[in-house]
Structures are given as structure tokens and as C-alpha cells.
Amino acid sequence: MKQQRIAVIGGSGFIGTYIAEHLAREDVELTLATRWREPGKANLALLPKTELTPVDTTNQAALTALLAGHDAVVSMVGILHGSRRAFESAHVELVDRIVTACRANGIRRLVHISALGADPEGPSHYQQSKGHGEQVIMASGLDWTILRPSVVFGRGDSFLTMFAKLARQLPVLPLAGAKTRFQPVWVDDVARAVVACLERDATIEQCLELAGPKVYTLAELVDYVAHLTGHPRRIVGLPYPLAYLQAALMELAPGKPLMSRDNVRSLTVDNVASRPFPSELLGFTPTALEAVVPGYLAGDEFNATMSRYRHKVGLR
């Protein structure tokens, strides 16, 4: 890889962890910039030539100083819940500070992870702010690539794993956006795409949609996960007004809500690619969901089932 020192902004989250692991295999110096040194993420600092560095990303001077001496930046901060102000702060203003820091340090190469469905005119604050963030990147004058993944799945995700948990707990699954279509992409393929973009100049000034080989409705995905984990459940699709009310009530619960009103607004449009996966540019084809999900959902359920069986028959 031509870049020998790479910074990842937001690199300690679910997707960032996979990206860090793939970049570490390329024998580059890696800086994972986070707002704080998170408990449980210290293992990332054990990756070869990798430093997990806390930084106040709202401070332009601190961010500029952090990026000094780097050859490329991967920008991937994102939030799913919050006020319009919070979305603008994370998806637009931070992106602008990253661009400014790159310019100040003479860093040309920037790979930005956005989202499939990003649109300044989209129905949700999430989609609108992601779209505005893309506009900042495209106007930056840098050697940028924008990646737009569909919903991302893999071990440690908060998507399919969440529905597996709900299927274990609830006899019926009331579902907002049951008919909304998705084209889930494996987190490992997203990480591979980042590495490919940094290696291939042909990806510069390209906006690439990352989606898996198959389209599903949300109800089909939830039904698949429920059956896979041994907890088939009746799925009840909620009409929009009821789904919106359900989300409003969930927002009142402590902690991060399972569903927010802004999530419901996002579910009013399909989340599928408008073109085929860019295999020729990236050098690989996407992996089918069915080839991966049983390994981290059904496997755990199988082990739990066997444990219960051993206990029942008096084995330890």
C-alpha cells in the first residue's frame, strides 16, 4: 500500500474495528482517533503498528494536530439516534473539520464512509445530514472516495443481533417498516472496500454503493433471524402512525432507544443499491448474508441448546 501512515476517525466502533484489522494486515502505521479511550477497545491498540488516540473531534486545532504526518484519512463517524443538531454535528460539521485538517497537513487521500440512502432531501435527519456531509467531501478538492454501505451485518452488529435478542424475549414482533427493502452488506466486505480504495487510484472521486447480493424486506430479515436462532415468531407490520408512536415511546426509555422517530422516517424509503456492486473497481464480489450469519447467530444458539440438553440429562 502506497500510504504508510493512516488515520481512522471513529475507528473504535463496530465497522471501524474491522477496518482497523484489515488495515493492520497491510503493515501500515495506524492511528485510531476516538473521543475517549473506551473500555473494551484496548485490544485495538494491540494491533501491529496501531495507536488508539483520544481526541476532542470538536476541537479543530486538536484534530489538525492529530493528523499531522499522515498520508491518508478514513472518515467514518456516524450516529443513528439524536436531535437534528446532533446529526448535523456528527455528519456535517465534523466532516468539514476533517477536510480542513487534511488541507492544513497536505493530506490528499480521504476515504469517507457515508450511507446508502444519504440524501440532502431525504425524509430523515440521518439521511439528510449524511447527504450534506457527502457534499462537503465532494467540494473538498481532495482525492476523495465516498463509500455508501447498506445496513451492515456481522459478528458484533447491532442490527440482526438485536432482532435475534428480541425474538428470544417477545412472543410477537411488532415491526416498523416491515415492507421496507434492504440489501445488507457484510462488515468484512466494507473493510475490504476501504483497503481497496486506498490501494486503487481508479476509485478516486467515485461514490461507491456497497450492498450485498440479495434484497430482503425487513420482515424477511427478521423472520430469517428468528428461525435461525430457534425462536420463530409472528411478525406484525405496524402502520406508519403506530410505528411513529411506538418510536416516540421508546425514546422515553433510558439509554439508546431501539427505535427512534427519525429511524421510522428513514424506513419510509427502501435501502437498496441503484447499481451493481463495484466489483471491477474493488477487486472482489460481496458475500451472501446466508454464508455468514449462521456462524455468529445460529452457532451461539446451537451451543446454548446443547448446554440445556446436557443439563437436562444430568451431564456437566
C-alpha positions as CSV (number, residue, x, y, z in Angstrom):
1,M,0.0,0.0,0.0
2,K,1.4,3.4,-1.0
3,Q,0.1,5.1,2.2
4,Q,2.3,4.2,5.1
5,R,0.5,6.2,7.9
6,I,-3.3,6.2,8.0
7,A,-5.7,7.8,10.5
8,V,-9.2,6.5,11.0
9,I,-11.6,8.9,12.6
10,G,-14.2,7.0,14.5
11,G,-12.3,3.8,14.3
12,S,-13.3,2.1,17.6
13,G,-16.9,1.3,16.7
14,F,-18.3,-1.9,15.1
15,I,-17.3,-1.1,11.5
16,G,-14.1,0.7,12.5
17,T,-12.8,-2.4,14.3
18,Y,-13.0,-4.5,11.2
19,I,-11.4,-1.7,9.1
20,A,-8.6,-1.4,11.6
21,E,-7.9,-5.1,11.5
22,H,-7.8,-5.2,7.7
23,L,-5.5,-2.1,7.5
24,A,-3.2,-3.6,10.1
25,R,-2.6,-6.6,7.8
26,E,-1.2,-4.1,5.2
27,D,1.7,-3.3,7.5
28,V,0.9,0.4,7.8
29,E,1.1,2.7,10.8
30,L,-2.4,3.2,12.0
31,T,-3.9,5.9,14.2
32,L,-7.4,5.2,15.5
33,A,-8.8,8.5,16.7
34,T,-11.6,8.4,19.2
35,R,-13.2,10.9,21.6
36,W,-12.1,8.8,24.6
37,R,-10.2,5.6,25.3
38,E,-13.2,3.3,25.5
39,P,-13.1,0.4,27.9
40,G,-13.1,-2.9,26.0
41,K,-11.5,-1.3,23.0
42,A,-7.9,-1.6,24.3
43,N,-7.5,-4.7,22.2
44,L,-7.4,-2.5,19.1
45,A,-4.2,-0.9,20.4
46,L,-2.6,-4.4,20.3
47,L,-2.9,-4.5,16.5
48,P,0.6,-4.1,14.8
49,K,1.7,-0.5,14.5
50,T,-1.6,0.8,15.8
51,E,-2.2,3.6,18.3
52,L,-5.6,4.3,19.8
53,T,-5.6,8.0,20.4
54,P,-8.3,10.0,22.3
55,V,-9.0,13.4,20.7
56,D,-11.7,16.0,21.0
57,T,-13.1,16.0,17.5
58,T,-15.0,19.2,18.1
59,N,-11.6,21.0,18.5
60,Q,-10.2,21.9,15.1
61,A,-6.7,22.5,16.4
62,A,-6.6,19.2,18.2
63,L,-7.9,17.3,15.1
64,T,-5.4,19.1,12.9
65,A,-2.5,18.2,15.2
66,L,-3.6,14.6,15.4
67,L,-3.5,14.2,11.6
68,A,0.0,15.7,11.1
69,G,2.3,13.3,9.4
70,H,-0.4,11.0,8.0
71,D,-0.7,10.0,4.3
72,A,-4.4,9.2,4.3
73,V,-7.6,9.5,6.4
74,V,-10.6,7.3,6.7
75,S,-13.6,9.2,7.9
76,M,-16.4,7.2,9.4
77,V,-18.1,8.8,12.4
78,G,-21.8,8.2,12.4
79,I,-24.7,8.2,14.8
80,L,-28.2,6.6,14.4
81,H,-30.1,8.5,17.1
82,G,-30.2,12.1,18.2
83,S,-31.6,15.5,17.5
84,R,-31.2,17.3,14.2
85,R,-28.4,19.3,15.8
86,A,-26.6,16.1,16.9
87,F,-26.8,14.7,13.3
88,E,-25.5,17.9,11.8
89,S,-22.6,18.0,14.3
90,A,-21.5,14.4,13.6
91,H,-22.2,14.1,9.9
92,V,-21.5,17.5,8.6
93,E,-19.6,19.8,10.9
94,L,-17.1,17.0,11.9
95,V,-16.6,16.1,8.2
96,D,-15.8,19.8,7.5
97,R,-13.2,19.8,10.3
98,I,-11.7,16.6,8.9
99,V,-11.4,18.2,5.5
100,T,-9.9,21.3,7.0
101,A,-7.3,19.3,8.9
102,C,-6.4,17.3,5.8
103,R,-5.8,20.5,3.9
104,A,-3.7,22.0,6.7
105,N,-1.5,18.9,6.7
106,G,-1.2,18.4,3.0
107,I,-3.1,15.1,3.1
108,R,-4.7,14.4,-0.2
109,R,-6.3,11.0,0.2
110,L,-9.6,10.7,2.0
111,V,-12.0,7.8,2.1
112,H,-15.3,8.7,3.6
113,I,-17.9,6.2,4.8
114,S,-21.4,7.6,4.3
115,A,-24.6,5.5,4.0
116,L,-26.8,4.1,1.3
117,G,-29.8,6.5,1.1
118,A,-27.8,9.6,2.0
119,D,-29.7,12.5,0.5
120,P,-30.0,16.1,1.4
121,E,-33.7,15.9,0.6
122,G,-34.3,12.6,2.3
123,P,-37.1,12.0,4.8
124,S,-34.9,11.7,7.9
125,H,-32.4,13.9,9.7
126,Y,-30.0,11.0,9.4
127,Q,-30.2,10.7,5.6
128,Q,-30.2,14.5,5.1
129,S,-27.1,15.1,7.3
130,K,-25.3,12.2,5.6
131,G,-26.1,13.7,2.3
132,H,-24.8,17.1,3.4
133,G,-21.7,15.5,4.6
134,E,-21.1,14.0,1.2
135,Q,-21.5,17.4,-0.4
136,V,-18.7,18.7,1.9
137,I,-16.4,15.8,0.8
138,M,-17.1,16.3,-2.9
139,A,-16.4,20.0,-2.7
140,S,-13.1,19.5,-0.7
141,G,-10.7,19.4,-3.6
142,L,-9.1,16.3,-2.1
143,D,-8.6,12.9,-3.6
144,W,-11.8,11.5,-2.1
145,T,-13.8,8.3,-2.3
146,I,-17.2,8.0,-0.8
147,L,-18.5,4.6,0.3
148,R,-22.2,4.1,0.8
149,P,-22.9,0.8,2.6
150,S,-26.4,-0.5,3.1
151,V,-27.2,-1.8,6.5
152,V,-24.1,-3.6,7.8
153,F,-24.2,-7.0,9.4
154,G,-21.5,-9.2,11.1
155,R,-20.4,-10.5,14.4
156,G,-20.9,-7.7,16.9
157,D,-23.5,-5.8,14.9
158,S,-26.5,-4.0,16.4
159,F,-28.9,-4.9,13.6
160,L,-29.5,-8.7,13.2
161,T,-28.2,-9.4,16.7
162,M,-30.8,-7.0,18.1
163,F,-33.7,-8.8,16.3
164,A,-32.3,-12.2,17.5
165,K,-32.5,-10.9,21.1
166,L,-36.0,-9.6,20.6
167,A,-37.1,-12.9,19.1
168,R,-35.9,-14.7,22.3
169,Q,-37.7,-12.2,24.5
170,L,-41.0,-11.5,22.8
171,P,-43.8,-13.9,21.6
172,V,-44.8,-11.4,18.8
173,L,-42.6,-8.9,17.0
174,P,-44.3,-5.6,16.1
175,L,-42.2,-4.2,13.3
176,A,-42.0,-0.7,11.8
177,G,-41.1,-0.6,8.2
178,A,-41.8,-4.3,7.7
179,K,-42.1,-4.0,3.9
180,T,-39.0,-1.7,3.6
181,R,-36.4,-3.3,1.4
182,F,-32.7,-3.7,2.4
183,Q,-29.6,-5.1,0.7
184,P,-27.4,-5.9,3.7
185,V,-23.6,-5.9,3.3
186,W,-21.1,-7.9,5.3
187,V,-18.9,-5.7,7.5
188,D,-15.8,-7.6,6.3
189,D,-16.6,-6.6,2.7
190,V,-16.9,-2.9,3.8
191,A,-13.4,-3.2,5.4
192,R,-12.1,-4.8,2.2
193,A,-13.5,-2.0,0.2
194,V,-11.7,0.6,2.3
195,V,-8.4,-1.2,1.8
196,A,-9.1,-1.5,-2.0
197,C,-9.9,2.2,-2.3
198,L,-6.6,3.2,-0.6
199,E,-4.7,0.9,-3.0
200,R,-6.5,1.8,-6.2
201,D,-6.4,5.3,-7.7
202,A,-9.3,4.4,-10.0
203,T,-11.6,4.8,-7.0
204,I,-10.7,8.5,-6.6
205,E,-13.7,10.8,-7.0
206,Q,-16.0,7.9,-7.0
207,C,-19.2,7.4,-4.9
208,L,-19.5,3.6,-4.5
209,E,-22.6,1.8,-3.2
210,L,-21.8,-1.2,-1.1
211,A,-24.6,-3.7,-0.9
212,G,-24.9,-7.4,-0.7
213,P,-26.1,-9.8,-3.5
214,K,-29.7,-10.1,-2.3
215,V,-32.6,-7.8,-1.4
216,Y,-34.9,-8.6,1.5
217,T,-37.8,-6.9,3.2
218,L,-37.2,-6.1,6.8
219,A,-39.8,-8.6,7.8
220,E,-38.0,-11.3,5.8
221,L,-34.7,-10.5,7.6
222,V,-36.3,-10.6,11.0
223,D,-38.1,-13.9,10.1
224,Y,-34.9,-15.4,8.9
225,V,-33.0,-14.5,12.1
226,A,-35.9,-15.7,14.3
227,H,-36.0,-19.1,12.7
228,L,-32.2,-19.3,12.5
229,T,-31.9,-18.9,16.3
230,G,-34.7,-21.3,17.1
231,H,-37.3,-18.7,18.0
232,P,-39.8,-18.4,15.1
233,R,-42.2,-15.5,15.9
234,R,-45.2,-13.9,14.4
235,I,-44.2,-10.6,12.8
236,V,-46.8,-7.8,12.8
237,G,-46.1,-4.9,10.5
238,L,-47.0,-1.6,12.1
239,P,-48.7,1.2,10.0
240,Y,-46.7,4.4,10.0
241,P,-48.7,6.3,12.6
242,L,-48.5,3.5,15.1
243,A,-44.8,2.9,14.3
244,Y,-44.1,6.6,14.9
245,L,-45.9,6.5,18.2
246,Q,-44.1,3.3,19.3
247,A,-40.7,5.0,18.5
248,A,-41.7,8.1,20.4
249,L,-42.4,5.9,23.5
250,M,-39.1,4.1,23.0
251,E,-37.3,7.4,23.0
252,L,-38.5,8.0,26.6
253,A,-36.8,4.9,27.9
254,P,-33.3,5.3,29.4
255,G,-30.3,4.7,27.3
256,K,-30.2,4.4,23.5
257,P,-33.6,3.7,22.0
258,L,-34.2,0.5,20.0
259,M,-36.1,2.7,17.5
260,S,-36.4,6.5,17.2
261,R,-38.9,8.6,15.2
262,D,-36.0,9.5,12.9
263,N,-35.4,5.8,12.2
264,V,-39.0,5.4,11.3
265,R,-38.7,8.3,8.9
266,S,-35.7,6.5,7.3
267,L,-37.8,3.4,6.9
268,T,-40.2,5.1,4.6
269,V,-37.8,4.6,1.7
270,D,-36.0,1.4,0.5
271,N,-32.4,0.9,1.3
272,V,-31.2,-0.8,-1.9
273,A,-28.4,-0.1,-4.4
274,S,-29.1,1.7,-7.6
275,R,-26.4,-0.1,-9.5
276,P,-24.4,-3.4,-9.2
277,F,-21.7,-3.8,-6.6
278,P,-18.4,-2.2,-8.0
279,S,-16.5,-5.5,-8.2
280,E,-14.3,-4.4,-11.1
281,L,-13.1,-1.3,-9.2
282,L,-12.7,-3.1,-5.8
283,G,-11.5,-6.5,-7.0
284,F,-14.0,-8.7,-5.2
285,T,-17.6,-9.6,-5.0
286,P,-19.9,-9.3,-2.0
287,T,-20.6,-12.2,0.4
288,A,-24.1,-13.6,0.8
289,L,-25.7,-13.0,4.2
290,E,-26.6,-16.6,4.5
291,A,-23.0,-17.6,4.3
292,V,-22.1,-15.5,7.3
293,V,-25.0,-15.0,9.7
294,P,-25.3,-18.7,10.9
295,G,-21.7,-18.5,12.1
296,Y,-22.4,-15.9,14.7
297,L,-26.1,-16.3,15.4
298,A,-27.1,-19.9,14.9
299,G,-23.8,-21.1,16.3
300,D,-24.4,-19.4,19.7
301,E,-28.0,-20.8,19.7
302,F,-26.7,-24.3,19.0
303,N,-24.2,-24.1,21.9
304,A,-26.9,-22.9,24.2
305,T,-29.3,-25.6,23.1
306,M,-26.7,-28.3,23.7
307,S,-25.9,-26.9,27.1
308,R,-29.6,-27.1,28.1
309,Y,-29.7,-30.6,26.8
310,R,-26.7,-31.7,28.8
311,H,-28.1,-30.1,31.9
312,K,-31.5,-31.9,31.4
313,V,-29.9,-35.3,31.1
314,G,-27.6,-34.7,34.1
315,L,-24.3,-34.2,32.2
316,R,-21.8,-31.5,33.0
